[in-house]
Amino acid sequence: MAAESIPVVTARGSHYEVGRQIGQEMRPTLERMVSALGTDLPAGVGLEDLRQQGRIYLAHSRDVYPHYVREVEGIAEGANLPFEDLFLELCEELWEETAWRNLGPGWRTTPARQGESQAGAGRVKGCSDLVARGRATVDGSTLVAHTNDLRPEVEKDLVLLRLQAGDEPEFLACSVGGLGFSAGFNAAGIVMSGNQLSNSDIRPGVPRLLAVRAILAARRLEEAMAACLLPRRASNYNNVIADANGEVYSMEGSATDCEPIYIEGDLLAHANHYVSSAMRHFEADRNDIAGSVIRHNRAMRLLRENYGRLSPALFQTLLADHANYPGSLCKHGYDSVTVFSMIVNLEERRAWMGRGRPCQTTYYEHVLEPWTWDRV
């Protein structure tokens, strides 16, 4: 039986208008997300603490990305939800204990209550990326494959947003509830993929999910890389960025540093830990990377063993790999599961998206019309 496809929401217009259309389409899901805003917080953190820090993140974001803040304002208007609470959903750094520890003493705005939770569960994430180009692929194309690991209940809230805002290239990306983006590609041939890292230097600033939004708007690779290197960022992902020329980078970042890792031997893989020696000291918990190390090395082995034969169809098989099950590339357990996967052919502006575990899914094809500079 074919797996159900991820629903697609299409929106066009100004950033505000695009946001308003998303909010209208996704209102029930967004209402549920905002209603759960104060759950799973780090130890000792209250909702008012969260809101106070969110206002600081918002001030940075208005300075750097006012048009994307307008987009979120449109979502709030369309969904009839409080804007500040909706924006908080983008500040996922604030669900990590490191963000509060780095503020030092005196951050609390409300006194701790008796019986208050002392251990927030946080927002569990994980991902694996496999990239091949040139002689590694069957036809010389650049292929980027991605698995996205989240809590199982998140799968029902997935949506593909196909957006064209202002004069930016159209893009297609997977989102949870219509707010924020996990992975996608645009009509200029830029891919946005990657993995969450445990940054030890989280600080108040622009949330990393807004930097991801800027990558999706990039017209060339330099613009995508500049978004990864944003000076006022609160934290960073490992952003896998690539273009239709076959240029591929794994931008292994933190709040204060970033190591651009260039593809070698036409193959690249990454999971959820720092692999460059320059960045390893930013690992918040160096004893909690075993599963990520295994997925990373397994991905590289599968890429090498299939060198020269890699294709979208073969990637569908590789993403379903169960070595180290259930913590495998196709993840079935522990703290998260694979809720969707993606394979992109950048030259063709073509992607295959599948809901749920790769071993069980059906991949559905999506194509964008190529964007050219004469449209500017």
Secondary structure by P-SEA (a helix, b strand, c coil): ccccccbbbbbbccaaaaaaaaaaaaaaaaaaaaaaccccccccccaaaaaaaaaaaaaaaaaccaaaaaaaaaaaaaacccaaaaaaaaccccccaaaaaaacccccccccccccccccccccccbbbbbbcccccccbbbbbbbcccccccccccbbbbbccccccccccccccccccccccccccbbbbbbbbcccccccccccaaaaaaaaaacccaaaaaaaaacccccccccccccccccccccccccccccccccccccbbbbcccccccccccccccccccaaaaaaaaaaaaaaaaacccccaaaaaaaaaccccccccccccccccccccccccccccccbbbbccccccbbbbbbbbcccccccc
